[in-house]
Amino acid sequence: MPNQNSHTISDLLKTRNARFKGKSGDVELARNREQLTRMIEDNYPAFEPVRDLLLKRSKDWKVAESKLCEHGSALREEIRRHGMCSEHPDGGYHVDAHAKRYLGGGWLEELAWLAAMEAGADEAVFAQTIGWHAQGYHGQNEIDLIVRKGTRLGFTSCKAVGSEFNSDSRKHRNRLMDALHEADNLADHFGVEGDRVAILVTADLIDELKNQPRYMSLMGKAAVLDVRVIPLEELGWDKLVSAIGELLE
């Protein structure tokens, strides 16, 4: 029987008519800013106004800045310490393209990778573009996280969305449902029997008082498609490591 560890993610994808296209996420950089990433994880609702301020999603930066709580102010200072933002002399902030990607959702991909390695993955890559061909067609997909345990793969789609689930917002519901279908497509396209798929979303999807999902259709469809939904309630480190670890079982 061949040594399972001799099969890399790249090797396994090649057997599925797919290949790495370009570089994956920078694991050294992810390690270097793990403290910031974990800080965002621990305070995601407080991070949202910081992100909106720095990415200019708020029209008036002074008003947006006044809404920062203590955790938000600490997050902004940590982001500044990592060189991701600088203040304009006339007010407001400058954020370069690389920092915008991280603040806009790249941090969640890095968090998922960190959790996968903590969970015992033999190998994991994030922000990896995959080129593929099938039946005369070809294309590419960016996959947020791919993990490997032996010869099995797990795929995760990461979506940094609003933490407060708005059941009246068609846009919010559609984005979550689109994420579910995207993850299921990964399983159909690149997965084989035994592989697992998940979506990691930063929305509060569980109503603890009623002890039921806030978005019943999403959770029901995920159960039918066998896609593991990891919501805001499982964003804490130990719970996230456990949830990502399910992809390796």
C-alpha positions in Angstrom: 0.0 0.0 0.0 1.5 3.4 -1.0 2.6 5.9 1.7 -0.4 8.3 2.0 1.8 11.2 2.9 3.6 10.9 -0.5 0.4 12.3 -2.1 0.3 16.1 -2.0 -2.8 18.2 -2.6 -1.3 19.1 -6.0 -0.8 15.4 -6.8 -4.4 14.5 -5.9 -5.9 17.3 -7.9 -3.9 16.2 -11.0 -5.8 12.9 -10.9 -9.0 15.0 -11.0 -8.0 16.9 -14.1 -7.1 20.0 -12.1 -3.9 21.7 -11.1 -2.5 24.6 -9.0 -2.4 27.8 -11.0 -0.2 30.4 -9.5 0.8 30.7 -5.8 -1.4 29.9 -2.9 -1.7 32.2 0.2 1.5 33.2 2.0 1.7 30.9 5.0 4.7 32.8 6.5 2.8 36.0 6.4 -0.3 34.2 7.9 1.9 33.1 10.8 3.4 36.5 11.2 0.1 38.2 11.7 -1.7 35.3 13.5 -2.1 37.6 16.5 -4.0 40.1 14.5 -6.1 37.5 12.8 -7.0 35.8 16.1 -7.8 39.3 17.5 -10.3 39.8 14.7 -11.7 36.3 15.3 -12.3 37.1 19.0 -13.9 40.5 18.3 -15.6 40.2 14.9 -18.6 42.4 15.6 -16.3 45.1 16.9 -14.1 44.6 13.8 -16.9 45.3 11.4 -17.0 49.1 12.0 -13.2 49.2 11.9 -13.2 47.5 8.5 -15.9 49.8 7.2 -13.9 52.8 8.4 -10.6 51.7 6.8 -12.2 50.5 3.6 -14.3 53.7 3.3 -17.6 51.9 3.4 -18.8 54.6 5.7 -19.4 58.0 4.0 -18.2 60.1 7.0 -15.0 58.8 8.5 -15.3 61.0 11.6 -18.8 59.6 12.4 -17.6 56.1 11.7 -14.6 56.5 14.0 -16.7 57.9 16.8 -18.7 54.6 16.7 -15.6 52.4 17.5 -15.8 50.6 20.8 -12.8 49.9 23.0 -12.1 46.6 21.2 -12.6 48.3 17.8 -10.0 51.0 18.7 -7.6 48.3 19.9 -8.1 46.5 16.6 -7.4 49.6 14.6 -4.2 50.2 16.4 -3.1 46.6 15.9 -3.9 46.9 12.1 -1.9 50.1 12.1 1.0 48.4 13.9 1.1 45.8 11.1 1.5 48.6 8.6 -1.9 48.1 6.9 -3.2 51.6 7.3 -1.8 55.1 7.7 -3.6 58.4 8.5 -4.0 61.1 5.9 -2.8 64.5 7.1 -6.3 65.9 6.3 -8.1 63.0 8.0 -9.2 59.6 7.1 -6.9 56.6 6.3 -5.0 55.1 3.4 -5.1 51.3 2.9 -3.2 49.6 0.1 -4.6 46.9 -2.1 -2.9 44.1 -0.2 -4.3 45.3 3.1 -7.8 45.8 1.5 -7.8 42.1 0.5 -6.9 41.0 4.1 -9.3 43.3 5.8 -12.1 42.5 3.3 -12.0 38.8 4.0 -8.5 37.4 3.5 -8.1 37.3 7.3 -10.8 34.6 7.4 -9.0 32.4 4.9 -5.8 32.8 7.0 -7.8 31.9 10.1 -9.2 28.8 8.5 -5.7 27.7 7.4 -4.3 28.3 10.9 -7.2 26.2 12.4 -6.6 23.4 9.8 -3.0 23.1 10.8 -3.9 23.2 14.5 -6.5 20.4 13.8 -3.8 18.1 12.4 -4.0 18.5 8.6 -1.1 16.8 6.8 -1.2 19.8 4.4 -3.3 22.8 3.8 -3.3 25.7 1.3 -5.5 28.8 1.2 -6.4 31.4 -1.5 -5.3 28.9 -4.2 -6.5 29.2 -7.8 -7.2 25.9 -9.4 -7.1 25.4 -13.2 -9.3 22.6 -14.6 -10.4 20.9 -17.7 -13.3 18.6 -18.3 -15.0 17.2 -21.5 -13.3 19.7 -23.7 -14.0 22.7 -21.4 -11.5 24.5 -19.2 -11.6 27.2 -16.5 -10.4 28.1 -13.1 -11.7 28.6 -9.5 -10.2 30.1 -6.5 -10.6 27.9 -3.5 -10.4 29.6 -0.1 -9.1 26.5 1.8 -8.0 23.0 0.8 -6.9 20.6 3.5 -5.4 17.1 3.2 -5.3 14.1 5.5 -3.7 11.2 3.9 -5.3 10.9 0.5 -8.5 12.7 1.4 -9.2 16.3 0.7 -11.5 18.9 2.4 -12.7 22.1 0.8 -13.9 25.2 2.6 -15.4 28.4 1.2 -14.9 31.4 3.5 -17.4 34.3 3.5 -16.9 37.4 5.7 -20.4 38.7 5.8 -22.4 40.8 8.3 -22.4 39.3 11.8 -26.0 40.1 12.4 -28.2 37.9 10.2 -31.0 40.0 8.6 -33.8 37.6 7.6 -35.5 40.5 5.7 -32.4 41.2 3.6 -32.7 39.3 0.3 -29.1 40.2 -0.5 -27.8 38.8 2.8 -29.8 35.5 2.3 -28.8 35.2 -1.3 -25.1 35.7 -0.5 -25.2 32.9 2.1 -27.1 30.6 -0.2 -24.7 31.4 -3.0 -21.8 30.4 -0.7 -23.5 27.1 0.0 -23.9 26.3 -3.7 -20.3 27.4 -4.4 -19.1 24.9 -1.8 -21.3 22.1 -3.2 -19.9 22.8 -6.6 -16.4 22.3 -5.3 -17.4 18.9 -4.1 -19.0 18.0 -7.4 -16.1 19.3 -9.4 -13.0 18.4 -7.4 -14.2 16.0 -4.8 -14.3 12.2 -4.7 -16.0 9.8 -2.2 -14.7 10.5 1.3 -13.9 14.2 0.7 -15.7 16.8 2.9 -16.9 20.3 2.2 -17.7 23.3 4.4 -18.6 26.9 4.4 -17.2 29.2 7.0 -19.4 32.3 7.4 -19.3 35.2 9.9 -23.1 35.5 10.3 -24.9 34.6 13.5 -27.1 31.8 12.2 -28.3 30.2 15.4 -31.1 31.7 17.6 -30.0 30.5 21.0 -33.3 31.5 22.7 -35.4 29.5 20.3 -32.6 26.9 19.9 -33.1 26.8 16.1 -31.4 28.1 13.0 -32.2 31.7 11.9 -32.1 30.6 8.3 -33.9 27.3 8.2 -33.7 26.9 4.4 -29.9 27.3 4.3 -29.3 24.8 7.1 -31.8 22.3 5.6 -30.3 22.5 2.2 -26.7 22.2 3.6 -27.8 19.0 5.4 -29.1 17.6 2.1 -26.0 18.5 0.2 -23.7 17.3 3.1 -22.0 20.7 3.4 -20.9 21.6 6.9 -21.9 25.1 7.8 -19.6 26.8 10.3 -21.3 30.0 11.5 -20.2 32.9 13.8 -21.2 30.8 16.8 -18.2 28.5 16.0 -15.7 31.2 15.2 -14.0 30.9 18.6 -10.7 29.2 18.3 -11.4 25.8 20.0 -14.8 25.4 18.2 -13.3 26.4 14.9 -10.4 24.0 15.2 -12.9 21.2 16.0 -15.2 22.2 13.1 -12.4 22.3 10.5 -11.1 19.1 12.0 -14.3 17.4 10.9 -13.1 17.8 7.3 -10.1 15.6 8.2 -12.0 12.8 9.8 
